[in-house]
Amino acid sequence: MKKQTTKMKTSTSARGSVARRASCAWLVGLGLLAACEGGARDDGGEGSVCFPVPAGASVRRVALGKEQGTSLQGRAPGEQNQGRCLQGVAPGESCQGTSLQGHAPRDQAQGRCSQSFAPGDDCQGTSLQGSSFGETQQGTSLHGSSAHAYRGLGDLNGAHFALAADPSTPVALTGGQLTAPGLLDSAAFRDVPITATSPDGRTFRVEVGAITLDGRTRRTELLVDGLPVCEPEEYGVLVPGRWDVRGHHVADATAITYSCRSGVIAKCVDWGYAPWLTSAADHAACTRLARADYCGDGTSWTMDGTLIGVHDQLGVHPQISGGAMQFEAAWGPEGALCVARTRYQIEDRSGDTLQPSCFAELPQCHSLEEAAALGAVLANHSKVTPIEACE
């Protein structure tokens, strides 16, 4: 996976430090573009971007607005970006904010940074599955019309596959590849129609398209009703089980989830934490880390295009010391196990720092070694970026 960099500038206004970006395109899928339209804010920060505090999130206000190191604001050249999606961006879809699955094709595909960065730094996303080609995204019980058999990536979150020619023959997932009697890998399913059953019981036809090998990741193109699920060349991955609305991975050997390349589920496979290479728990912990889901409630506290450095005790990514990034948190499949600080220093108009409500209750730690006693095997570093909350 080619890793790239999006540079972010910072400026200081009377209301605090504001992280600037050249475009608000990433906000389109969140339904928050209006917060940055017009190119100027009332604080004089023309073109500045605010942090969209997740709707309905329980927030803790800390009066010490400078406590998270304003001296670290801004980004050094060559650093990298990430996001919050778990499953990728597919064409025509809208990203449902801090939900688990998606981005619209007109939005910037999260975690698709533009320049190389240091080993161990990773570009990730904000939703679980990304967005799909011409379809609405996740939340099958909440989105789309029941008149449509297939309504987007949400229908491929914990779907059950069977051979269309013989619905009594299930299609399983082995090492990230589809298998069935006489069909040993995903490539063997070319021209073999599959019947998929969504989590709420609707059925639709799935076909396997191109199969590509990208480094250690085998990517599979899926088509529904003859249309690709993901953006062109953004083929996704297949993983076992499903994710619930709180971002919790539910183990189910008969269920299959598909994530486009820009989704966090796929990104964590790219990073080396595929459930068949490490474990389902390690992969799930990676999805929490990528979305900065500290409280383990499905709420993401990051923004697309944020640089992070991921390291572990599994021998996949060693810690790279030096640079401006500092330890942020250690992670498990249910969220942060311990924390040093938040990824963004979010300030409201009064200068208070906004944090997830669970933050005060989380244990403090400053290294993965320190967090090992809590069972942590994954951790990350990031560079503190001050930013104003959208109001």
N, C-alpha and C positions, 0 to 999 in steps of 0.2 A: 504494500500500500504506500503510495507516494504521500509523504507528509509535507505539509506546507504551512505557510505563516500568513496570518492576517495581522497587520500592525495596528495598534490602538494608541492614540494620543490622549493626553489628559490635559485638562485646564482647571484652574481654581477660580470659583466664583464666590460671591458673598454668601452663598448658601452651601458651600462645600465643594469638594472636588468632583468633577463630572467627567466620566469617561466618554470620549468622543469616538464616533465611527462615521465613515463617509456615507453610509446608507442605512436606512431603517428597513431594508427589505426583509430582514429576518423577522420583523414584527408582524408582517402581513398575516402569517398563519396563526398568530396568537390573537388576532382581532384587535391589536393594539397599535396599529400603524398611526392612527389619528393622534396618538400621544406624541409623535415626533414629526408629523407632517408640518409643512410650512417652513421648514429649515431653520426656525429660530424658537427659542424658549423665552419665557418672560424673565429669566435671569441673565439674558444676554448671551447665552451659550449657543450661538448659531450652529445648527447642524448637530448639536449634541444629542446623545442617546441616554435615556433613563432606564432604570432597571424595573421591569414589570413584576412587581411583587405578586406571586401567584394568588389568583382570586380565591377567597375562602381560606387562605392559609392562616394558621394561628401564628401571630408575630409577637416577638419579644422586643421591646424598645430599651436600648442601653444608652444612658445619657452621655457616656464617654465616647463621643463620636469619632475621636481620633485614635482610639485604642488599638485599631488594627493596622497601624503602621502606615500612615499617609506618606512617609518618606519613600515607600516602595511603589507609589502610584506610577502608572504608565507601564509601558512594555519596552524591553530592550529589543533591538533589531535581531531578527533570527528566531524569535520565540513564536509560539504556536497557539492554535485555537481549538476549542472544543465546543460541545453543545449538550442537548438534553434528550434527544430522541432515542428510543430503544430499537426501533425497527427500520429506519431509513426513510428517504423521501421519494415518493413515487409521483409521477406526473399527474397533475390535475387535482391533487388532494390538498386539504387544508390541515395544517399542524394544529392540534388542539392544545396549544399552550403547554402546560406542564404535564399533560396527559402522556400516555405511554407510546403513542403511535403516530406521529406524522407531520409532514410538511407538504405544502403545495409546490408544484413545479415552478411557480413564479417566485417562491421563496428561495433564499439561499439554502442549499442543501447543507445541513449542519455537519460540522466536523470535516468539511472539504477545504482545508486550508490551502494556501497557494505557494508556499515555499518550504524548503526543507528545514528541519530543526534537529536539535541534538538527540542522540540516542536516548531512549527512555522517555522522551517527551511525546505526548500523543494528542491527536486532534479528535475530539469526540462530539456527541450530539445531545439533543435535549429530549427526544421522544424515544419510545421503545422500538417502533417498527419503521419509522419514517413515513413517507406518504406514497400512495400508489397512483399508477397511471390512470387519470381520468375518473378516479373513484374517491368517495369520501372515506375518511379514515376512522380508526378505532371506535370502540363503544357500540357494539352491534345492537344493544338494547336501547341506545339513545340517539343514534344517528341513522340517516338514510331512510328509505321507504321500504316497507315490507313487501312492496310490489316487485322489488329487485332481489333476485336470488343471491347475488354477490354485491356487497356494499363497500368493499375496501379491505385494508389490511386487518381490521378488527376481525373479519371473518376468517382470517388465516392466523389468528392467535388462538392456538389450541384446537385446530381443526382435526377432523378424522378423515383419513384418506382410504379409499378402497378402489380396486380395479373397476372401471366402468363396465367392462364386459362381464364381470362377475362380482357384484357388490358384496358377496359373502367373503371375498378374499381381501383382507386388509393390507394396506401398504404401510410398512413399518419404516423406522428411521434407524440406521446403523452407522455410527461414526459420521453423522452429518449427511449421509446419502440414503436415498429412498431404496427400499428393497421389498421384494415380494417373491413368491415361489417362481424360480426361473428367471428372475430379474435381479441381478446382483448389485447394481449400483444405479445412480440417478441417470447416467448416460443411457442405460438400457431402456429407460422409460420414454425415450424419444418416439413419438408416434403411438404411444400407448395411453389412451385417455384415462384420466383418473376422476373419480367422483369424490368431491370434498364435501364434508358436512360441517357447517359452521357451529360455533358453540350454542347458538339458539335453535339449531335443528334444520336450518335451510340447507339445501344442497345445490351445488353448482359444479360445472365441469372445469377441470384443471389440466393443463398440458405442460410438459417439460420442454423448454426451448434449448437455448445454447448452454453448454457447460464450459466454464473457463477455470483455469488454475491461476490464482493471483498470489504468488509467493507460496505460503503454506495453506492458503484458503481456497477451497473449491467453491466456486460460485455457480448458482443454478438460476437460470431464467425461468420464471413461471409465467404462464399465460392463462387468463380466464376469459372465456368467450372470445378467444382468438386475440386478445389484447394483452400486452405485457403488464405485469403488476407494477414493476419498478421503472424508473426512468431508463432510457437507452444506456447501455453499458454499465448500469448500476445494479447488476444482478445481485441477488441476495443470498442468504444462507438459510438452512433449515436446522432447527434445534428442537429437541424433545420438550414436551410439557407446554405450559401456558403461563401467562402473566395476568394477575388480577388487577383491579383498578387501583390498588395501593402499591403497584409495582412489585408485588410478591410473586416469586416463581413457584408455580404449583406443579409438582412432579406428577407426570402421567405418561407412562410408557406408550400409550396408544394415541396421544395427542401430539400434533406437530405445529410449530409456530414458524412462520416465514418472516424474515426481516430483510428489507432492502439494505443495500450497502451502507447508506448514510445513517441507519438506525443504530442505536447503542447495542442492541443484541448482536448485530453483525459486527460492529466495531470491536466488541470484546472478544469475538472469535478471531478477528484480524490481529488483535494484540497478543494472541497466544493463550487465551483463557477459554477456549472451546470446551464445552462440558465433557467431550470425549477425550480431551487431552489432559485436562486437570480434573475438575469435578463440576457438577451442576451448581454446588454451593459457591465455588470460586467464580464461576461465570456470573451467577446472580449478584455476588458481591461487586463484581466489576461494573455491572449495570447501575448499581446504586452509586458507586464512585463516579461514573461518567456523568450522571445526572445531578450530582451533588444532592442526593436524596438523603440528607442527614437523618431525618426522623423516621425513615422507612415507611412513609405513608403515601408514597407516590408523587410527592411534591418536589419539583426540581428547583434548586436554588443556584442555577448557573445560567449562562447565556451561550448561544451558539458562537463558536469561534474563540473559545477561551483556552489558552495553553495550560496544559497540566503535564506533570511528570509522574508516571506510574512506576512503582516498583513493588517487589513481592519477596516472599520467602520460599518461592516455588522453583527458583532457578530460571524463570522466564525473563524477567527484566530486573537487572541489578539497579541499585540506587546510584544515580549520577550526582555527585556532589559539586558544589560550586554554583556560580550564577546567582541570579536575583531571586529565584524561587525558594520558598520556605515550606516546611512541612505543614500540611493542612489537616489531614485526618487519616485514620485507619478504618477499614471497612469490612463488614460482614454481609451476608445475604439479606439481613433485615435493616440495613442502614449503617450509619457510622457507629463504630464501637467506642471510639474516643476521638477527640478533636483538639486542635490547637487554635483554629480560627476558621472563619468562613471564607469561601473562595472570592467573594466580592465584599467590599466594605460598602454596604448600602446605607445611605444617609437620607433621612427625610428632611423636610424644609426647616425643621427646628434644629437640625444638627444631630439628632439622635441616630444611633446606629440601629438598623433593623436586622434581626436575626430570627431563625426559626424558633418557635416556642420551646422546642425540646433542647435547645442548645445549652441552656444553663444546667440541665440535668445530666448531660453527657460527660463522662470522665474526661479529664484533660490528659493529653499525651503529646510528646514532641518527637517521637521516632517510632518506626515500625517495631524495632526491638523492644521498646517500652510497651507497645500495644500487644505484643505477642502473648502476654499473660492473659489477655482477654480473648484469645483465640484468633487474632487478626493475622492474615497472611497477605493482605493487599493494603497498600497505602499510596498516597499521592502528595506531591508538592505542587504549589502554584504560586503565582505572583499576585500579591494583594493589588486589587484594582478598585480605587474609590469610585463610586458612582452614585448619583441621586436616584431615589425611588421615583417612579412615575406617579404623579398625583393629579 
